[in-house]
């Protein structure tokens, strides 16, 4: 409802802050005039007086929420015009301190588009409001004041023809951005100097648009390699309209990305991860490299002025200008518009003192503190041992391990929640739990090994100079399934390497099912060996770990000395049996329970009742302590769902994953009591090994052999290791052990 005494409002500046202001003013004034010195273009090119318009622009989740509130349906219009749109965590890949953040669904949405698209669409919606009209190519001369500078009653403008004209108004809103002349005007009216706070950053960024193949980003909206104190260079790679991807690289304190091809690519290659560099290597440049400089964050503290003229307010970057790499500007402008709206809803004309106090508290204080604090850390000006910096480092580290921490982090940086969310007791406990490494047994060590952008928890034991034995766990276990095998191998002088594999390590948990394909699982193992300085190793696998071990032995024989497969036959033999053997077909029905829609909820529902029943079943022979350990592990957010992705790939039964012959010395341990593998599959395995081979047939032993008969499994591993890695001969012997 328009107040009858509110006749006219004028907004100086038709950028996003001015457009948001015009939108809320249109609900309270009979006429709203938006003045800008630019030609307000409708194409994809940035406006002439917006030099940063070519660079990446982010609309944080909080900003998207407010814009949708102000302009219902506008998000759909953005998308219809080609903007990318998705979940702020599940479809945005964040790399924090060199670690990929977890990617659960947050329920928060993010829009990625060029500034011209966002601005044009919002301007169209504002222009459609009955009270609003635009004046293009008008320069502001000065406001008109009365009562000795205590009231603003209009503004003097110079039009396109050069003629000067004066427009009267009840309220003048300055949204002219960082270059606002409001402080100068106030001083000329005899008012105190506006307190200003600057925080140097010395930011420079360079941008180019690319055409990238669709598979480079997949379903991701964008990729953010976030600068940190340890790695103060960063980059954003984001989908925008017209099939383009915008890449903006940035650095601080004079360390700016170059504008020549070789230098720019070298800068991208130097980031904490090579993700952005790898992406552009597969793309085609669409334009020239363009640079922009941003010297310092700037805040004008109007809230500290003792007096301020009536009929005059300031909003957006004209009040506070942030380091643009945090993408806070448009969102803070949107929040500022809601503050203005609240004050317009009060009786009488807006009171400047109360408005600026609320603007500071509700819109500026939090993002200003975040931006300046982060910049100080990147510039090396913050004490890394301070409580604030230690907490920040722990939160980002935990966000790479824990879904709930990742969502909380995204909510704070998206300005949906305040940083106080990080101090909540429940959240602090969550961070500590996420960072708590798996406890190593005496004489063992749990280390983190990063490969391919994923970080794995790896338990190592035994002498560093011992021959390496890789122990690969199965489903639904983790590396502790080898707990009683490791000491036996260690006493024999072997070095054991037992990783929590992809999906099981919190830092190695991608969301897409295709990221759990067998070649990638094997590549993880090779990367872990590389990270630990191991050229060749004996490989041992149980259950799914055996499938990975078979793959390594078949496809990467140059890295594998010997193979010991426990409880699972050669994959080709298994799939042959599945095609022709009713016994194996019956034994494989459990796979359907693991891959059906809603399988995660089925197994974890009712306090994980189905999972508990599986682990306690007669076939498992797991102790109550072992059962409790695995239930605790898999009920942590995201773990069980990721582990099931191994099955969801279809590699077990689809018949497309033929491995071919294995040419390394091999032992296969199988039990006739194992309900998941048929006799045909076990017996046929010998046909796929062209090297010394031993089938060990067990009786009265379940599928979970490393836990039930660890000494027997260890003895067979030692026998195979002792045989050496000779590829000659075809010693296909069999053995039976009860």
ABEGO torsion letter per residue (X at the ends): XBBAABABBBBBEABAAAAAAAAAAAAABABBBBBBABBBBABABBBAABAAAABBBBBBAAAAAAAAAABBGAAAAAAAAGBBBBBAAAABBBBBGGBBBBBBBAGBBBBBBBAAAAAAAAAAAAAABAABBBBBGBBBABBBBBGGGABBAEBBBBBAAGBBBBBBBABBBBAAEAABAAAAAAAAAGBBBBBBBBBBAGBBBBBBBBBBBAAAAEABABBBBBBBAABABBBBBBBBBGGBBBBBBBBBGGBBBBABAAAAAAAAAABABAAAAAAAAABBBABBBBBBBBABBBBBBAAABABBBBGBBBBEAAABBBBAAAGAAAAAAAAAAAAAAAAAABBEBBBAAAAAAAAAAAAAAAAAAAAAAAAAAAAGABBAABAAAAAAAAAAAAAAABAAAAAAAAAAAAGABBAAAAABAAAAAAAAAAABBBBBBBGBBBBBBBBGGBBBBBBBBEBAABBBBBBBBBOBBBAAAAAAAAAAAAAAGBBBBBBBBBGABAABBBABAAAABAAAAAAAAAAAAAAAGBABBBBBBBEAAAAAAAAAAAAAAAABABBBBBGBBBAAAAAAAAAABAAAAAAAAAAAAAABBGAAAAAABGGGAAAAAAAABAAAGBBAAAAAAAAAAAABBGAAAAAAAAAAAGAAAAGAABAEBBABBBBBBBBAABAABBAAAAAAAAAABBBBBBBBBBBGBBABAAAABAAAAAAAAAAAAAAEABABEBBBBBBBBX
